[in-house]
Amino acid sequence: MNGGHDEGADGHDHTPAATSGDADEPGDDDTGEPVGDGATYRAAVPAMDCASCASKVERSVRTLSGVGAVDPRPATGTLVVEYDPGATTGEAIRAQVEGAGYDVADTETETFSVPSMDCSSCAGTVESALSRIEGVLDYDARPASGRVVVTYDPGRATRGDVVAGVENAGYEVVEGEEETESVWRSRRALKTGVGAALLLAGIVVEYLGVPNPTLAAPLGRTITLDWALYVLAAAVAGQAILRNGWYSAKARSLDIDFLMSAGVIGAIAVDLPFEAATLAVLFSVSELLERYSMDRARTSMSELMDLSPDTATVRRDGAEETVAIEDVAVGDRVVVRPGERIPVDGVVVEGTSAVDESPITGESVPVDATEGDEVYAGSIVEEGYLEVETTAPAGESTLAKVIDLVEDAERDKSERERFIDRFADYYTPVVVGLAVATAVGPPLLLGAPLETWFTRGLTLLVISCPCAFVISTPVSVVSGITSAARNGVLIKGGDRLEAMGEVDAIALDKTGTITTGDLGVTDVVALNGSSEADVLRCASSLERRSEHPISAAICDYASEMGVEDREVSAFESITGEGVRADLDGVTHYAGKPALFEDLGFDLEHTHVETDGGLTVGNDIEPATCDHGTYLDLVNDLVPRLQSEGKTAVLVGTEDELEGVIAVADTVRPEAERSIARLRDLGIGRIVMLTGDNERTAQAIAAQVGIDEVYADLLPEEKVEVVREMVDESADADDARLPWNRTEGGVAMVGDGVNDAPALAAATVGVAMGAAGTDTAIETADVALMGDDLTRLPYLVALARRANHVIETNVWSSLGVKAVLAAAAPFGLVSVVHAVVIGDMGMSLAVTGNAMRLANVRPEE
């Protein structure tokens, strides 16, 4: 059998030495090289098989700085080390182990598909079974996605051992393609149907006057036809329940299967066959419906995986051939025709087409792709023909990274999930205790009818199942994260989704976030009889050899305007001031106003020649004096340009100014609308951070509606501002639910590379334009795959809706359980009510409510 969607092309993740740590360790990777504040190194050391060996390994590892807890486990040959990644690495720990004379075995990590594992109780049973397999180092059961990630030492355990362990716990490991089989055509559904028919037949015989003969009387017990039909119904429909209950008993797990098994067997033992049959049939129907609803939630995740084609058309040696996507190598030329999906990440080497990148970036408007442009796997070629040179293997494409991170998102539990898990640990034993007391207390102490009180105790036993409120959080998290991924927003865990829903302040970097990050020429002011073309010709000629972004913007604009360069010689870059070069034998300058002040120009009273005509734009009127016409560049022209967020570049010779060129970073057209939408969503504090000067920063902020600006910031100063914002948010007087420990929070939005320290300092780090950028995807808590700022208010709205859905699910399921539990001892509710309303009904309700998160859409 094949365990679902495996990690590598061959189904394995061949990981030397160490694996990621416990499921809730943030930032660990598969090699033990973590990203985050702390990490766990976990490795197989087969030769470490005694206390003396363990002591030797521990002493060797502890010589490293940054090592915390060291836990050698000779019984299983496993070493677990907690360490500070800032002080040491997983490879260094491995070297110390090997230096002590013990080999570290290679490990393999596989993902197994276990669709019937659809609740936390099921996951606990599976993990308990895996913990008893020698050679299994790590496991992470994920019920919301129906997968189990297992890391094992192939020298001591095989893939078959893992599969057998899961199936011995009562859960089938299925082939990937088998997941699509309808739950209503499964063997359990067939048996449930037969059991329901037998139950109905028993009711007909008992209550509708159909002959009800005595079939036998062993040991003095009279077995009538209806009794036999009820018992057969319980046996057939309850087969899976009893089997799973047996595995739960072996694992000492007080889960729903064990409780229901005890209920069915107990009911038959005290001669209540109708109650036993009813419980078996209704609970089995409930399990099928729960599986069906979970499959619906999982469908949205599987649709992500279907975005990438299974095959690709590759041009090799002049001929086209169709190969499996895993066989496409870096450098291969892939042919994509109209209507087809691009199968790999790559660069267009031939052809032009409109490409729909919405599966990756969430952008609804297709982009034009031509030679030299980057394209992503999963995108759709709408028209034209493309040949794409592959730049990454299929397993390392942007889409593959998104899928992997969405699948792994269930690993990082939110505070709400942890609260529910802790609550369930107490809730179930307490209610089970009440059920037992209700069933046996009155009959023993008061002589009350055993049948009546046993039935009431059985009802409480059903109510003790915590499934509805336990699955309410993970299914909401999976639904929300998957929906976000389909709209170009990658959220890397339930804890990040929860935290994003609680933030009350947002800090935005200016360049690349509020603005496009692409400089462009906005104004050309021609002086001393020069034309705009003359000014551009001089400036572009001077700037052509400079690598500064402002130089590139001027040269690009000149090219767009069809201006040709002049002959350049003796080029020189003047650090911090500008450039100098000879144009047609005359020395020209381009740069800051300070450069021309150093040349002796009086920029406050700059006289200009008017014989050839004066061309001045921007509604700037020259003044006159006794000596002629002049401009005040220092107090009028340049400040006016800077007030609009522009940078002024002066162009001229040593004797006269020829003109002024204004360059600005373009504000995103959606920025103002997105900021307003964030305020509508209740974000009370929105701050802009930038390294630009105060005047430019204020001008940009005013355009988009931000009134709090921190300018002239170095990268480390941005970090300090974000930390201060986090502290102020935490100190805010805001009532919180008992499970919520985030107490507000701050989201930092930047480009994910230059702003990485500030992103890490925030409660939630959000990277803009992460598609194709590995660093951004890896460092940020949330990645906006496209360069669309409207995804930020969408993210806030989705996260807040998700938190609201989770709260609604939890409190409604707990409320229904509480009402039923209070009524059960008084005989006001029956087993049917408990199963249909308390278990089946609430499980369907919370799942359906969670699926509503797919309806949250970005505002276009």
C-alpha positions in Angstrom: 0.0 0.0 0.0 1.1 3.5 -0.7 0.7 6.1 2.0 -1.1 8.9 0.2 0.9 11.9 -0.9 4.5 11.1 -0.3 7.2 13.7 0.5 9.5 12.9 -2.5 9.2 11.7 -6.0 10.0 8.2 -4.9 7.7 8.4 -1.8 10.5 9.0 0.6 12.3 11.8 2.2 15.9 10.5 2.7 17.0 12.5 5.7 20.5 11.9 7.1 21.0 12.0 10.8 18.1 13.9 12.3 14.5 14.7 11.8 12.4 17.6 12.7 11.4 17.7 16.3 8.1 17.3 18.1 5.1 18.3 16.1 4.8 21.6 18.0 8.4 22.7 17.6 8.4 25.8 15.4 10.6 26.0 12.4 12.3 22.7 12.4 13.2 21.2 9.1 13.9 17.7 8.0 17.6 17.8 8.5 17.6 19.1 12.0 18.7 22.5 10.7 15.9 24.7 12.2 14.6 28.1 11.5 13.2 29.8 14.6 14.0 30.5 18.2 14.4 26.9 19.3 14.8 23.4 17.8 14.8 19.7 18.5 17.3 17.3 17.1 16.0 13.8 16.9 18.2 11.0 15.6 18.5 7.2 15.5 21.6 5.8 17.3 21.2 2.0 17.1 24.4 1.2 18.9 23.4 3.2 22.0 21.8 0.3 23.7 22.7 0.6 27.4 22.9 3.1 30.1 26.6 3.4 29.8 26.4 4.2 26.1 23.7 6.7 26.7 25.8 8.5 29.3 28.8 8.6 27.0 26.7 10.1 24.2 25.1 12.6 26.5 28.5 13.8 27.9 29.8 14.3 24.4 26.8 16.3 23.2 26.7 18.5 26.3 30.2 19.8 25.4 28.5 21.9 22.7 27.4 25.4 23.6 23.7 26.1 23.0 22.6 22.6 24.0 19.7 22.4 26.4 17.9 19.2 27.4 19.6 15.9 26.2 17.4 12.8 26.3 19.2 9.6 25.2 16.8 6.6 25.0 18.8 3.4 24.9 15.6 1.2 24.9 14.7 2.5 21.5 18.1 3.7 20.3 16.9 7.3 20.0 18.5 10.6 20.9 16.5 13.8 21.5 18.3 17.1 22.0 16.9 20.5 22.6 19.2 23.3 21.4 19.6 26.9 20.4 20.0 27.2 16.6 21.9 30.5 17.1 24.6 28.7 19.0 24.9 25.3 17.3 23.4 23.1 14.6 22.0 19.7 14.1 25.1 18.7 12.1 27.4 19.7 15.0 25.3 17.5 17.4 25.6 14.6 14.9 29.4 15.1 14.8 29.6 14.9 18.6 27.6 11.7 18.7 29.8 10.1 16.0 32.9 11.5 17.9 31.8 9.5 20.9 32.0 6.3 18.7 28.3 5.9 17.8 27.0 6.0 14.2 23.9 8.0 13.5 21.5 6.1 11.3 19.8 7.6 8.3 16.0 8.1 8.6 13.1 8.1 6.3 10.0 10.3 6.5 6.8 9.2 4.8 3.2 10.6 4.8 0.5 7.9 5.0 -3.1 8.5 4.0 -5.5 7.4 6.7 -9.0 8.8 5.7 -10.9 7.0 8.5 -8.8 8.9 11.1 -11.0 11.9 11.3 -10.9 13.1 14.9 -8.4 13.8 17.7 -9.5 10.6 19.4 -8.6 8.6 16.3 -5.3 10.4 16.0 -4.4 9.6 19.6 -5.1 5.9 19.0 -2.9 5.9 15.9 -0.1 7.7 17.7 -0.3 5.3 20.6 0.1 2.4 18.2 3.1 4.0 16.5 4.8 4.8 19.7 5.2 1.1 20.4 7.0 0.3 17.1 10.7 0.0 17.6 12.6 2.2 15.1 9.8 4.8 14.8 11.4 8.1 15.9 8.6 10.6 15.3 5.0 10.7 14.2 2.4 13.4 13.6 -1.2 12.4 13.1 -3.3 15.0 11.4 -7.0 14.1 11.5 -8.2 17.2 9.6 -6.3 16.1 6.5 -6.4 12.4 7.2 -2.7 11.9 7.1 0.1 10.6 9.4 3.6 11.7 9.0 6.1 9.1 10.3 9.8 9.3 10.6 11.6 5.9 11.2 15.0 4.3 11.1 15.0 1.9 8.1 17.6 -0.2 9.9 15.1 -1.1 12.6 11.7 -0.6 11.1 10.2 -0.9 7.6 7.5 0.8 5.8 5.4 -2.3 6.2 5.9 -2.2 10.0 4.5 1.4 10.1 1.5 0.4 7.9 0.9 -2.7 10.1 1.0 -0.5 13.2 -1.6 1.9 11.9 -3.9 -0.8 10.6 -3.5 -2.8 13.9 -4.9 0.3 15.6 -8.0 -0.2 13.4 -7.4 2.4 10.7 -6.8 1.5 7.1 -3.8 3.0 5.2 -5.1 3.4 1.6 -3.7 4.0 -1.8 -3.8 7.7 -2.9 -6.3 7.0 -5.7 -8.6 5.1 -3.3 -9.2 8.3 -1.3 -11.7 9.4 -3.9 -14.0 6.4 -3.2 -17.3 7.6 -1.8 -17.8 6.8 1.9 -21.3 5.6 1.1 -19.8 2.7 -1.0 -17.4 1.5 1.7 -17.7 -1.8 3.6 -18.7 0.0 6.7 -21.5 1.8 4.9 -22.8 -1.6 3.6 -22.7 -3.2 7.1 -24.4 -0.2 8.6 -27.2 -0.5 6.0 -27.6 -4.2 6.8 -27.7 -3.4 10.5 -30.3 -0.7 9.9 -32.5 -3.1 8.0 -32.2 -5.7 10.8 -33.1 -3.0 13.4 -36.1 -1.9 11.3 -37.2 -5.6 11.0 -36.9 -6.0 14.7 -39.1 -3.0 15.3 -41.7 -4.3 12.9 -41.8 -7.7 14.6 -41.9 -6.2 18.1 -44.4 -3.4 17.6 -46.5 -4.1 14.5 -48.1 -7.4 15.4 -45.9 -9.6 13.1 -45.4 -13.1 14.5 -42.6 -13.2 17.0 -41.8 -16.8 17.7 -39.3 -18.0 20.3 -36.3 -19.3 18.6 -34.4 -20.8 21.5 -34.0 -20.7 25.3 -30.4 -21.4 26.2 -29.6 -21.2 30.0 -33.2 -20.2 30.7 -33.0 -17.0 28.4 -35.8 -16.8 25.9 -34.6 -15.7 22.5 -37.3 -14.3 20.4 -37.2 -13.2 16.8 -37.1 -9.5 17.6 -34.3 -10.1 20.2 -32.3 -12.0 17.6 -32.8 -9.3 15.0 -31.7 -6.6 17.4 -28.5 -8.5 18.4 -27.7 -9.2 14.8 -28.2 -5.5 14.0 -25.8 -4.5 16.8 -23.3 -7.2 15.7 -23.3 -6.2 12.0 -23.5 -2.4 12.3 -21.2 -2.4 15.4 -18.5 -4.6 14.0 -16.1 -1.6 13.3 -17.0 0.0 16.6 -16.2 -3.2 18.5 -13.0 -3.7 16.6 -11.8 -0.2 17.1 -12.9 -0.4 20.7 -10.7 -3.4 21.2 -7.7 -1.5 19.8 -8.5 1.4 22.0 -8.6 -0.8 25.1 -5.2 -2.3 24.2 -3.8 1.3 23.8 -5.5 2.3 27.1 -7.3 5.1 25.3 -10.6 6.3 26.7 -11.8 7.3 23.3 -15.3 7.2 21.6 -14.8 3.8 20.1 -14.0 2.3 23.5 -17.0 4.1 25.1 -19.4 3.0 22.4 -18.1 -0.6 22.5 -18.7 -0.6 26.2 -22.2 0.8 25.7 -23.2 -1.8 23.1 -21.8 -4.8 25.0 -23.2 -3.5 28.3 -26.7 -3.0 26.8 -26.7 -6.6 25.5 -25.4 -7.9 28.8 -28.3 -6.4 30.8 -30.8 -7.6 28.1 -31.4 -4.3 26.3 -30.9 -5.4 22.7 -33.0 -2.6 21.2 -30.8 0.0 22.9 -27.6 -1.9 21.8 -28.8 -2.1 18.2 -30.0 1.6 18.1 -26.6 2.7 19.5 -24.6 0.6 17.0 -26.6 1.7 14.0 -26.9 5.4 14.8 -23.3 5.8 15.9 -22.1 4.0 12.8 -24.3 6.4 10.7 -22.8 9.3 12.7 -19.3 8.1 11.9 -20.1 7.8 8.2 -21.6 11.3 8.2 -18.6 12.7 10.1 -16.2 11.0 7.6 -18.3 12.4 4.7 -18.2 15.9 6.1 -14.4 15.6 6.7 -13.9 14.4 3.1 -15.7 17.6 2.0 -13.2 19.6 4.0 -10.3 17.7 2.6 -11.5 18.1 -1.0 -10.5 21.7 -1.0 -6.9 20.7 -0.1 -6.8 17.9 -2.8 -7.9 20.5 -5.4 -4.7 22.4 -4.7 -2.8 19.3 -5.5 -4.7 18.8 -8.8 -3.4 22.2 -10.0 -0.2 20.7 -11.2 -0.3 18.4 -14.2 1.0 14.8 -13.8 2.9 15.0 -17.2 4.8 17.5 -19.3 5.6 17.8 -23.0 9.4 18.2 -23.2 11.4 19.1 -26.3 14.6 16.9 -26.4 16.9 16.5 -29.3 14.5 18.4 -31.5 11.6 16.0 -30.8 8.7 16.3 -28.4 7.9 13.6 -25.8 5.5 13.3 -22.9 7.1 12.4 -19.6 6.0 12.2 -16.0 6.4 15.5 -14.2 8.9 13.9 -11.8 11.2 13.2 -14.8 11.5 16.8 -15.9 15.0 18.0 -15.1 16.3 21.5 -14.5 17.2 23.0 -17.9 14.6 21.0 -19.9 12.5 22.9 -22.4 8.8 22.3 -21.7 6.2 23.0 -24.4 2.9 24.5 -23.2 0.0 25.1 -25.6 -3.1 27.3 -25.2 -5.4 26.1 -22.5 -2.8 23.9 -20.8 -1.3 24.3 -17.3 2.3 25.1 -17.0 3.8 22.0 -15.3 7.0 23.5 -13.9 8.5 26.7 -12.6 10.7 28.3 -15.3 11.6 31.1 -17.6 9.9 31.7 -21.0 12.5 31.1 -23.8 10.1 31.3 -26.7 6.5 32.6 -27.4 4.1 35.1 -25.9 0.9 34.5 -24.1 -1.5 35.8 -21.5 -1.0 33.6 -18.4 -3.6 33.1 -15.6 -1.5 33.0 -12.4 -4.5 33.0 -10.1 -3.7 29.5 -8.8 -0.5 30.9 -7.4 -0.9 34.6 -6.7 -4.7 34.8 -6.5 -4.6 37.6 -9.1 -7.7 37.4 -11.3 -6.2 39.4 -14.2 -3.9 37.4 -16.5 -0.4 38.7 -17.0 1.5 38.9 -20.3 4.4 36.5 -20.4 7.1 36.8 -23.0 10.8 35.8 -23.4 12.7 36.2 -20.2 9.6 36.3 -17.9 9.3 33.9 -15.0 6.2 31.6 -14.9 5.0 29.2 -12.2 3.7 25.6 -12.2 -0.1 25.5 -12.1 -0.6 28.7 -14.1 -2.8 28.4 -17.2 -1.7 29.5 -20.7 -4.8 31.3 -22.0 -3.6 32.0 -25.6 -0.5 31.7 -27.6 2.3 29.1 -27.3 5.2 29.0 -24.8 8.4 27.1 -24.4 9.6 27.3 -20.8 13.1 26.4 -19.6 12.7 24.6 -16.2 14.4 26.3 -13.3 13.4 23.9 -10.4 12.4 20.2 -10.1 8.6 19.6 -9.8 9.0 18.9 -6.1 10.6 22.3 -5.5 8.2 24.5 -7.5 6.4 27.4 -5.9 3.1 25.4 -6.1 4.8 22.4 -4.5 6.1 24.5 -1.6 2.6 26.0 -1.1 1.0 22.5 -1.1 3.6 21.2 1.4 3.2 24.2 3.7 -0.6 23.9 3.6 -0.4 20.2 4.5 2.0 21.0 7.3 -0.1 23.9 8.6 -2.2 21.5 10.7 1.0 20.6 12.7 1.2 24.0 14.4 -1.8 24.1 16.8 -3.4 27.4 17.8 -3.9 28.3 21.4 -7.6 27.5 20.9 -6.8 24.0 19.8 -4.5 23.4 22.8 -7.2 24.7 25.1 -9.8 22.3 23.6 -7.4 19.4 23.8 -6.7 20.1 27.5 -10.4 20.5 28.2 -11.2 17.2 26.5 -8.7 15.5 28.7 -10.9 16.4 31.7 -14.3 16.5 30.1 -14.5 12.9 28.9 -13.4 11.1 32.1 -15.8 13.3 34.2 -18.8 12.6 32.0 -17.9 8.9 31.8 -17.7 8.8 35.6 -21.2 10.4 35.8 -22.5 7.9 33.3 -21.3 5.0 35.4 -22.7 6.5 38.5 -26.0 7.1 36.8 -26.2 3.5 35.5 -25.3 1.7 38.7 -25.9 4.2 41.6 -29.7 4.3 41.8 -30.2 0.5 41.2 -27.6 -0.4 43.9 -28.4 2.3 46.4 -32.1 2.9 45.9 -33.3 -0.3 44.3 -34.4 1.6 41.2 -35.1 -0.2 38.0 -31.8 -1.3 36.4 -33.1 -1.0 32.8 -34.2 2.6 33.3 -31.0 3.8 34.9 -28.7 1.8 32.7 -30.4 3.4 29.6 -29.9 6.9 31.2 -26.2 6.0 31.9 -25.8 4.8 28.4 -27.1 8.1 27.1 -24.6 10.0 29.2 -21.9 7.7 27.9 -22.8 8.7 24.3 -22.8 12.4 25.4 -19.3 12.0 26.8 -17.9 11.8 23.3 -16.0 15.0 22.7 -15.8 14.6 18.9 -17.9 17.6 17.9 -15.9 20.3 19.8 -12.6 18.6 19.3 -12.8 18.6 15.5 -14.4 22.1 15.5 -11.0 23.9 15.6 -8.8 21.8 13.2 -11.4 21.5 10.5 -11.9 25.3 10.7 -8.1 25.8 10.5 -7.7 23.5 7.5 -10.7 25.1 5.7 -9.4 28.6 6.4 -5.8 28.0 5.4 -6.8 26.1 2.2 -9.2 28.8 1.2 -6.5 31.4 1.7 -4.0 29.4 -0.4 -6.6 29.3 -3.3 -6.7 33.1 -3.1 -2.9 33.7 -3.2 -2.3 33.9 0.6 -0.1 31.3 2.3 -0.7 30.9 6.0 1.9 28.6 7.7 -0.1 27.2 10.6 -3.2 27.4 12.7 -1.4 29.5 15.3 -0.6 32.1 12.7 -4.2 32.2 11.5 -5.4 32.7 15.1 -2.8 35.4 15.8 -3.6 37.2 12.6 -7.3 37.3 13.7 -6.3 39.0 16.9 -3.9 41.8 15.7 -4.9 45.3 16.5 -2.0 47.1 14.8 -0.2 46.8 11.5 3.2 48.1 10.4 3.8 48.4 6.7 7.2 49.0 5.1 6.9 51.7 2.4 9.1 50.5 -0.5 7.6 47.4 -2.2 4.6 47.3 0.1 2.7 50.6 0.0 4.6 51.5 -3.2 5.5 49.2 -6.1 9.3 49.5 -5.4 9.8 50.6 -9.0 11.1 54.1 -9.5 9.9 56.2 -12.4 10.3 59.7 -13.8 7.3 61.9 -12.9 8.5 65.4 -13.9 11.0 67.0 -16.2 11.6 70.7 -15.7 13.7 72.2 -18.5 15.7 75.4 -17.8 17.8 77.9 -19.8 16.3 77.3 -23.1 16.7 73.5 -23.0 13.9 71.2 -24.0 12.7 68.2 -22.0 14.4 66.0 -24.6 17.7 67.9 -24.1 17.5 67.4 -20.3 16.7 63.7 -20.7 19.4 63.2 -23.2 22.1 64.7 -20.9 20.7 62.9 -17.8 20.4 59.5 -19.4 23.9 59.7 -21.0 25.3 60.6 -17.6 23.4 58.0 -15.6 23.8 55.1 -18.1 26.9 53.8 -16.4 25.6 54.1 -12.9 24.0 51.2 -11.1 21.8 53.3 -8.8 18.0 52.7 -9.1 17.4 56.4 -9.8 19.8 56.2 -12.7 18.0 53.1 -14.1 14.6 55.0 -13.8 15.9 58.0 -15.8 17.5 55.8 -18.5 14.3 53.7 -18.8 12.2 56.8 -19.2 14.5 58.3 -21.8 14.4 55.0 -23.8 10.6 55.0 -23.6 10.5 58.6 -24.9 12.9 57.7 -27.8 15.7 59.9 -26.6 19.2 58.9 -27.8 22.3 59.2 -25.7 25.2 61.5 -26.3 28.8 60.4 -26.5 30.2 60.0 -23.0 33.8 60.0 -21.7 35.6 60.5 -18.4 32.7 59.1 -16.4 33.0 59.4 -12.6 30.7 58.5 -9.8 30.7 61.1 -7.0 29.8 59.0 -3.8 26.7 60.2 -2.2 26.3 63.2 -4.5 25.7 62.0 -8.1 27.8 61.5 -11.3 30.1 63.5 -13.7 31.1 62.9 -17.3 32.1 64.7 -20.4 29.4 64.9 -23.1 30.7 65.9 -26.5 33.7 67.4 -24.7 31.8 69.4 -22.1 31.7 68.3 -18.5 28.2 67.7 -17.2 26.8 66.8 -13.8 23.7 65.1 -12.5 22.9 64.6 -8.9 21.6 66.2 -5.6 21.1 69.9 -5.1 24.1 69.8 -2.7 26.4 68.8 -5.6 25.5 72.0 -7.5 25.9 74.1 -4.4 29.4 72.7 -4.1 29.9 73.9 -7.7 29.1 77.4 -6.6 25.5 77.7 -7.7 23.2 79.9 -5.6 20.1 77.6 -5.7 18.0 80.0 -3.7 18.4 82.6 -6.4 19.3 80.8 -9.6 19.2 83.0 -12.6 18.1 81.4 -15.8 18.6 82.6 -19.4 15.4 83.4 -21.2 16.6 84.3 -24.7 15.8 80.8 -25.9 12.6 80.6 -23.9 12.0 79.2 -20.4 10.2 75.9 -20.1 9.0 75.3 -16.6 6.3 72.7 -15.7 4.6 71.9 -12.4 2.9 75.3 -12.2 6.1 76.8 -11.0 6.4 80.5 -11.9 9.9 82.0 -12.1 10.4 85.3 -10.2 12.2 88.4 -11.4 14.8 90.7 -9.9 17.0 93.5 -11.1 19.3 91.0 -12.8 16.7 89.0 -14.6 14.5 85.9 -14.2 15.4 83.4 -11.4 14.1 80.3 -9.6 14.3 79.4 -5.9 15.2 75.7 -6.2 16.0 75.3 -2.5 12.8 76.8 -1.0 10.4 76.3 -3.9 10.9 73.8 -6.6 12.8 71.0 -4.8 10.7 71.2 -1.6 7.5 71.1 -3.7 8.7 68.0 -5.5 9.7 66.4 -2.2 6.3 67.2 -0.6 4.9 65.0 -3.3 7.2 62.1 -2.4 9.6 62.7 -5.3 13.4 62.9 -5.5 14.9 65.8 -7.4 17.9 65.3 -9.7 19.6 68.4 -11.1 21.3 68.3 -14.5 23.8 70.9 -15.8 27.3 72.0 -16.5 29.7 73.9 -14.3 28.3 77.2 -15.7 24.5 76.7 -15.9 21.6 74.4 -14.9 19.9 72.6 -17.8 17.0 71.2 -15.9 15.5 69.2 -13.0 14.2 65.6 -13.2 11.8 64.3 -10.5 11.8 60.6 -9.7 9.4 58.8 -7.4 8.4 55.3 -6.2 4.9 54.7 -7.6 2.2 54.3 -4.9 0.2 51.1 -5.5 -3.2 52.0 -6.9 -4.9 49.7 -4.4 -3.0 51.0 -1.4 -5.4 53.8 -0.3 -8.4 51.5 -0.7 -6.7 48.7 1.3 -5.8 51.0 4.2 -9.3 52.2 4.4 -10.6 48.6 4.4 -8.2 47.7 7.2 -9.7 50.5 9.3 -13.2 49.3 8.5 -12.1 45.9 9.9 -11.2 47.5 13.2 -7.4 47.8 12.9 -7.0 50.9 15.1 -3.3 51.6 14.5 -1.6 51.5 11.0 2.0 52.6 10.9 4.4 53.2 7.9 8.1 52.4 8.4 10.7 53.5 5.9 14.3 54.4 5.5 13.4 57.4 3.3 13.5 61.0 4.5 10.7 62.4 6.6 9.2 64.7 3.9 9.0 61.9 1.3 7.5 59.5 3.8 4.9 61.9 5.0 3.9 62.6 1.4 3.4 58.9 0.6 1.5 58.4 3.9 -0.8 61.2 3.2 -1.7 59.8 -0.2 -2.8 56.4 1.2 -4.4 57.6 4.5 -1.7 56.7 7.1 -1.1 59.3 9.8 1.7 57.6 11.8 5.1 57.5 10.1 8.6 56.5 11.2 11.1 57.7 8.6 14.9 57.6 8.2 15.0 54.2 9.8 17.9 51.7 9.6 16.9 48.0 9.5 17.7 47.6 13.2 15.6 50.7 14.0 12.6 49.1 12.2 13.0 46.2 14.5 12.9 48.4 17.6 9.8 50.2 16.4 8.0 46.9 15.8 9.0 45.6 19.2 7.7 48.7 20.9 4.4 48.3 19.0 4.2 44.7 20.2 4.8 45.8 23.8 2.2 48.5 23.6 -0.4 46.1 22.1 0.2 43.6 24.9 -0.3 46.3 27.5 -3.6 47.3 26.0 -6.6 46.8 28.4 -8.6 44.3 26.3 -10.6 41.5 27.8 -9.8 38.1 26.3 -11.2 34.6 26.4 -9.4 32.2 28.7 -7.8 30.3 25.8 -6.5 33.5 24.0 -3.0 34.5 25.2 -2.1 36.6 22.2 -3.6 39.8 23.7 -3.8 41.7 20.4 -0.6 41.8 18.5 1.2 43.5 15.6 1.5 42.3 12.0 4.5 43.6 10.1 4.2 43.7 6.3 7.3 43.8 4.1 9.1 42.2 1.2 10.2 39.2 3.2 14.0 39.6 2.5 15.2 43.1 3.5 12.6 43.3 6.2 13.2 39.8 7.6 14.3 41.0 11.1 11.3 43.2 11.5 9.0 40.4 10.3 10.5 38.1 12.9 10.0 40.7 15.6 6.3 41.1 14.9 3.5 38.9 16.2 2.8 37.9 12.6 5.2 38.6 9.8 3.6 39.0 6.4 5.7 38.9 3.2 4.5 40.7 0.0 5.1 39.3 -3.5 6.4 35.9 -2.3 5.8 33.9 -5.5 9.1 32.5 -6.7 10.9 33.8 -3.7 12.1 31.0 -1.4 13.4 33.3 1.3 10.0 35.1 1.6 8.1 31.9 1.8 10.4 30.4 4.4 10.9 33.4 6.7 7.4 34.9 6.9 4.4 33.6 9.0 2.1 34.6 6.1 3.1 35.1 2.5 1.0 37.1 0.0 2.0 35.4 -3.2 1.2 38.3 -5.5 2.0 42.0 -5.4 -1.6 42.8 -4.5 -2.1 44.8 -1.2 -5.9 44.0 -1.3 -4.9 40.5 0.0 -3.9 42.1 3.3 -7.5 43.2 4.4 -8.7 39.8 3.0 -6.2 38.1 5.3 -7.5 40.0 8.3 -11.1 39.4 7.4 -10.5 35.7 6.9 -8.5 35.3 10.1 -11.2 37.1 12.2 -14.0 35.1 10.6 -12.0 31.9 11.3 -11.6 32.8 15.0 -15.3 33.6 15.2 -16.3 30.3 13.5 -14.1 28.4 15.9 -15.6 30.1 18.9 -19.1 29.5 17.6 -18.4 25.9 17.0 -16.8 25.3 20.4 -19.4 27.0 22.5 -22.4 25.7 20.5 -21.1 22.1 20.7 -20.3 22.5 24.4 -23.7 24.1 25.1 -25.6 21.3 23.4 -23.6 18.7 25.2 -24.2 20.5 28.5 -28.0 20.6 28.0 -28.1 16.9 27.0 -25.9 15.9 29.9 -28.1 17.8 32.4 -31.3 16.2 31.0 -30.0 12.6 30.6 -30.2 11.6 34.3 -33.8 12.7 34.4 -34.8 10.6 31.4 -35.6 13.7 29.3 -33.3 12.6 26.4 -32.7 9.2 25.0 -29.8 7.4 23.3 -31.3 8.5 19.9 -31.2 12.2 21.0 -27.6 11.8 22.2 -26.4 10.3 19.0 -28.4 12.2 16.5 -28.2 15.7 18.2 -25.1 15.6 20.4 -22.8 13.6 18.3 -23.8 13.3 14.6 -25.8 16.5 14.4 -23.1 18.7 16.1 -20.3 17.1 14.1 -22.0 17.9 10.9 -22.9 21.4 12.1 -19.4 22.4 13.1 -18.0 21.0 9.9 -20.5 22.8 7.8 -19.9 26.0 9.6 -16.2 25.7 9.1 -16.7 25.2 5.4 -18.3 28.6 5.2 -14.8 30.1 5.4 -14.4 29.2 1.7 -16.9 32.0 1.0 -14.6 34.7 2.3 -13.3 36.3 -0.9 -10.8 39.2 -1.5 -12.4 42.5 -2.6 -11.5 43.2 -6.2 
